[in-house]
Amino acid sequence: MHQLQSRPYIIESVLGSGGFGITYKVHHLEHNQHFVIKTPLDHLKYDSNYGVYLRRFQKEGEKLKKLCKNPHSHIVQVIDFFKEAENPCLVMEYIPGENLYQLVKRQGALTQTQAVKVICQIGEALNFMHQAELVHRDATPLNIMMRTPEEAVLIDFGIAKGIDPATSTQTDIAGNRSFAPYEQVGKGSREKTVDVYSLAASLYYAVTGECATASLGRKMFDEELVPPQQLNPSISDRINQAILEGMALEPEDRPSSMGEWLGLLAPLTQTHQNLQAFELLSEKGVDYTQLRNLLAVGKWKEADIETARVMIKAVNREHKGWLRVQDINQFPCTDLHTIDQLWVKYSDGRFGFSVQKDIWLEVGGKVDYETEAKLCNHIGWRVKGELLSYSSLTFKLSAPLGHLPGLGVGRVLVGRLDGWFGAPWWSLFSRLQTCNLYKSSF
């Protein structure tokens, strides 16, 4: 055991190391609690580019510490960032248990529902990082910790990943490169599509129990990527295609954002029979049971109000009772898909955000008064040039296509800007497109 001089930590054991960094399990003497410390490998001080690696480590460590001031439930929390004998040290929470790689090795491939739930949680975490202009670059099953059987947490932010110092010794498992796109392996790419590939490859592993063909072999030797459905025939066509698109060899052929790729994963099923067992997924732990129950019995007004309530809860705005533009722009895609699927399913495709978005696109797809007026006319929110009050909406299945949810008219979801609700409400359609949300056929 070794006690640090700068902070009251005692190093207990080595948790792992890679091409650049090493992580330790440490014990905080004052708090009597375990943490994880990551720091560059000591022998890399002799590498000619060590100064470059060190500056990058410090810069990203400071970014991560700042990021965690607004914590995400599926990202390991950064506690501190300091120097010990000139070595930068990143302190993170310690999460006991096994990672996704170990879980699958122990029990075999996960069910599609289990796997997609875990991957969606990590995908939302990565989306959160991307919005802060941070790319993980190592989103593999090794770095997806299972806090509980239902909750996954992204660890080891991959600081300086892809540098490959000449003096380094790679201790990652041999199969780790199965999760990295070739442009990261060969060139150390730091584009967001790197994370899309890695997470898609992680889903491949989770639903098949097998590592995918390494991208470098596919690039250099024309090795084929075996479709996951070929290894596990129970995988749906949708999930099979989502994995293949996320693992497209060339970065320009993949979905351009994490939100776009996550949109390919939902809905998880396409038939009415399968949707009887539809899981009410939530990135933020929101319970959608009441919304489902209200929609199932056709209580449209009560369901509309419940939709506003759960959406406000999903972004932790209960104390205000309405959403801001930034709340809509960062609304979790998983929850957006769940809410929309419920509306589409129980209205037989007549209501839902995706239905409204399709109509919005048909009438121009712009954020301006003319387009808003056309949409309101089309879905029955405007009559004879006048916007209806919330109480005047038609809460029946016979209402015009896209009439519900009526949250924009009700002002129960969004705050008014400049005396008009349009700016924040229509920004939801932009979020729908980012999340690749479209009307499903049940």
KAPEZI-V43557 format. One record per residue. SS is DSSP state (a for helix, b for strand, c for the rest). NEAR is the number of other ideal C-beta (glycine too) atoms within 12 Angstrom. D_LAST is the distance of its C-alpha to the last C-alpha in Angstrom with 2 decimals. Layout:
BEGIN
SS_NEAR_D_LAST + SS_NEAR_D_LAST
END
This chain:
BEGIN
c_13_59.47 + b_16_60.15 + b_16_60.22 + c_27_59.33 + c_16_61.87 + c_19_59.64 + c_25_57.36 + c_20_57.77 + b_33_55.61 + b_23_56.64 + b_27_54.94 + b_22_54.03 + b_18_52.22 + b_20_50.52 + b_30_46.74 + b_26_46.31 + b_23_47.43 + c_35_46.34 + c_34_47.98 + c_43_49.01 + b_42_48.51 + b_31_49.16 + b_36_47.62 + b_32_49.59 + b_27_48.87 + b_36_51.33 + b_25_52.59 + b_25_53.39 + c_18_56.73 + c_11_56.53 + c_17_52.96 + c_11_53.09 + b_19_49.63 + b_25_48.25 + b_36_46.94 + b_40_46.33 + b_41_48.55 + b_44_47.84 + b_40_50.75 + b_42_51.79 + c_32_53.54 + a_19_57.24 + a_17_58.47 + a_31_56.52 + a_19_59.25 + a_15_61.12 + c_24_58.44 + c_12_59.56 + c_22_56.27 + a_27_56.14 + a_17_56.75 + a_19_53.66 + a_34_51.48 + a_28_53.02 + a_18_52.40 + a_29_48.74 + a_35_48.36 + a_26_50.03 + a_21_48.11 + a_35_44.68 + a_35_45.87 + a_23_46.83 + a_23_43.47 + a_40_41.65 + a_28_43.95 + a_18_43.22 + a_29_39.45 + a_30_39.63 + a_14_41.29 + a_20_37.74 + c_21_36.31 + c_33_32.82 + c_29_31.71 + c_40_30.73 + b_39_33.86 + c_36_37.14 + c_29_39.58 + b_36_42.63 + b_29_45.62 + b_30_48.55 + b_31_49.93 + b_25_53.65 + b_23_56.32 + b_27_58.28 + c_16_61.35 + c_17_59.83 + b_29_56.59 + b_33_53.40 + b_36_51.47 + b_42_47.88 + b_37_47.31 + b_39_43.84 + b_28_42.59 + c_30_42.80 + c_29_39.67 + c_18_40.67 + c_19_38.60 + c_22_36.94 + b_34_34.91 + a_44_31.69 + a_31_33.83 + a_18_35.91 + a_29_33.02 + a_32_31.40 + a_21_34.89 + a_15_35.58 + a_17_32.50 + c_18_30.70 + c_27_27.28 + c_36_24.88 + c_23_21.48 + a_35_18.69 + a_28_17.72 + a_28_21.43 + a_41_22.13 + a_37_19.45 + a_36_20.51 + a_44_24.10 + a_49_23.58 + a_48_21.64 + a_44_24.61 + a_50_27.07 + a_52_25.20 + a_44_25.47 + a_44_29.11 + a_46_29.77 + a_44_28.20 + a_34_30.60 + a_37_33.45 + a_35_32.65 + a_25_32.86 + c_25_36.34 + c_16_37.15 + c_36_37.31 + c_37_35.92 + c_45_35.86 + c_43_36.50 + c_44_36.23 + c_52_32.71 + c_45_32.91 + a_46_32.29 + a_38_36.00 + a_45_35.51 + b_46_32.45 + b_35_34.05 + b_33_32.34 + b_28_33.81 + b_19_31.95 + c_15_29.44 + c_19_26.71 + b_26_28.41 + b_44_29.37 + b_34_32.12 + b_51_33.14 + c_40_36.87 + c_38_39.59 + c_41_38.85 + c_42_40.27 + c_43_43.19 + c_39_45.17 + c_41_42.79 + c_33_43.47 + c_35_47.14 + c_25_48.56 + c_31_52.15 + c_16_54.79 + c_21_56.17 + c_28_52.92 + c_17_52.00 + c_22_48.30 + c_19_47.44 + c_29_43.65 + c_21_42.19 + a_12_42.34 + a_24_38.59 + a_32_38.10 + a_33_38.30 + a_36_35.18 + a_46_33.32 + c_45_35.24 + c_46_34.82 + a_33_37.95 + a_26_38.92 + a_38_39.25 + a_32_41.22 + a_18_43.52 + a_19_43.81 + c_28_42.71 + c_27_40.00 + c_27_38.98 + c_27_35.97 + a_34_32.67 + a_37_30.96 + a_41_33.08 + a_48_31.04 + a_48_27.75 + a_49_29.12 + a_49_30.54 + a_55_27.45 + a_49_25.32 + a_49_28.16 + a_50_28.13 + a_50_24.48 + a_45_25.52 + a_43_28.31 + a_46_26.35 + a_42_23.80 + a_34_26.47 + c_26_29.68 + c_24_31.35 + c_32_32.58 + c_42_31.43 + c_32_34.04 + c_29_36.15 + a_37_35.60 + a_23_39.37 + a_20_39.53 + a_26_36.71 + a_24_38.62 + a_14_42.13 + a_12_41.80 + c_11_38.61 + c_17_37.17 + c_16_33.57 + c_34_30.69 + c_21_29.15 + c_25_25.32 + a_38_24.21 + a_23_21.93 + a_20_25.23 + a_24_26.72 + c_27_23.79 + c_15_21.50 + c_20_19.08 + c_33_18.04 + c_28_14.60 + a_20_14.89 + a_27_13.69 + a_38_16.40 + a_30_18.87 + a_23_18.63 + a_40_18.91 + a_43_22.02 + a_32_23.54 + a_31_23.18 + a_46_24.66 + c_44_27.43 + c_29_28.31 + c_30_32.08 + c_18_33.06 + a_26_32.24 + a_13_31.49 + a_16_28.66 + c_33_26.84 + c_35_24.72 + c_23_27.51 + c_29_26.68 + a_45_25.38 + a_39_22.89 + a_30_21.52 + a_45_21.23 + a_44_19.60 + a_36_16.84 + a_40_16.08 + a_47_15.52 + c_46_12.61 + c_41_9.85 + c_36_11.30 + c_27_8.50 + c_21_5.46 + c_18_4.96 + a_19_5.06 + a_10_8.67 + a_21_9.17 + a_25_7.95 + c_13_10.77 + c_14_13.02 + c_30_11.60 + c_28_14.90 + c_31_16.05 + c_38_17.71 + c_34_20.61 + c_42_23.27 + c_35_25.72 + c_22_25.37 + c_30_23.75 + c_19_22.42 + c_36_19.11 + a_18_19.30 + a_22_20.81 + a_37_18.29 + a_27_15.44 + a_18_17.78 + a_27_18.69 + a_38_15.25 + a_22_14.39 + c_14_17.50 + c_21_17.22 + c_22_20.18 + a_31_19.29 + a_27_22.76 + a_21_23.18 + a_34_19.83 + a_36_21.04 + a_27_24.30 + a_31_22.79 + a_42_20.76 + a_33_24.15 + a_30_25.76 + a_39_23.52 + a_40_23.58 + a_30_27.35 + a_31_27.58 + a_36_25.66 + c_34_28.49 + c_22_31.25 + c_25_32.26 + c_18_32.64 + c_9_36.35 + c_16_35.73 + c_21_32.71 + c_28_31.32 + b_39_30.19 + c_25_32.26 + a_25_31.30 + a_17_31.89 + a_29_29.58 + a_36_26.68 + a_27_27.72 + c_33_27.63 + c_47_24.63 + c_43_22.99 + a_43_19.94 + a_43_18.44 + a_40_18.72 + a_50_17.47 + a_45_14.17 + a_44_13.96 + a_49_14.90 + a_44_12.61 + a_41_9.40 + a_41_10.76 + a_43_11.59 + a_38_8.45 + a_35_6.51 + a_30_9.66 + c_36_10.60 + c_20_7.79 + c_23_8.14 + c_32_11.91 + c_42_13.20 + c_42_13.39 + a_46_15.80 + a_40_13.84 + a_36_13.76 + a_43_17.47 + a_34_18.20 + a_28_17.04 + a_32_19.28 + a_35_22.00 + a_24_22.06 + a_19_22.31 + c_24_25.30 + c_19_27.13 + c_22_25.59 + c_19_28.93 + c_22_30.23 + c_17_32.78 + a_18_33.64 + a_15_32.93 + a_22_29.33 + a_32_28.78 + a_24_30.31 + a_21_28.16 + a_38_24.93 + a_35_26.31 + a_23_27.25 + a_25_23.88 + c_37_21.85 + c_29_24.66 + c_37_26.36 + b_24_29.55 + b_20_31.44 + c_9_34.70 + c_10_35.00 + b_13_34.76 + b_28_32.15 + c_24_30.99 + c_14_31.82 + a_24_29.12 + a_14_30.18 + a_19_29.76 + c_32_26.02 + c_26_23.92 + c_28_21.99 + c_17_20.17 + c_22_16.84 + c_16_19.13 + c_26_20.04 + c_27_19.76 + c_26_16.66 + c_37_16.80 + c_38_19.49 + c_46_18.26 + c_49_18.84 + c_40_22.44 + a_37_24.14 + a_44_26.10 + a_37_27.77 + a_30_28.42 + c_25_30.32 + c_30_29.11 + c_40_27.40 + b_35_29.70 + c_27_33.44 + c_21_35.04 + b_20_36.82 + c_10_39.77 + c_9_38.90 + b_22_35.44 + c_30_32.08 + a_32_30.75 + a_26_31.79 + a_30_29.93 + a_40_26.83 + a_36_26.28 + a_31_26.94 + a_39_23.54 + a_39_22.04 + a_27_24.25 + a_38_22.97 + a_36_19.32 + a_27_20.52 + a_30_22.55 + c_42_19.64 + c_33_17.63 + c_40_14.87 + c_28_12.60 + c_29_9.58 + c_34_6.31 + c_17_3.77 + c_24_0.00
END
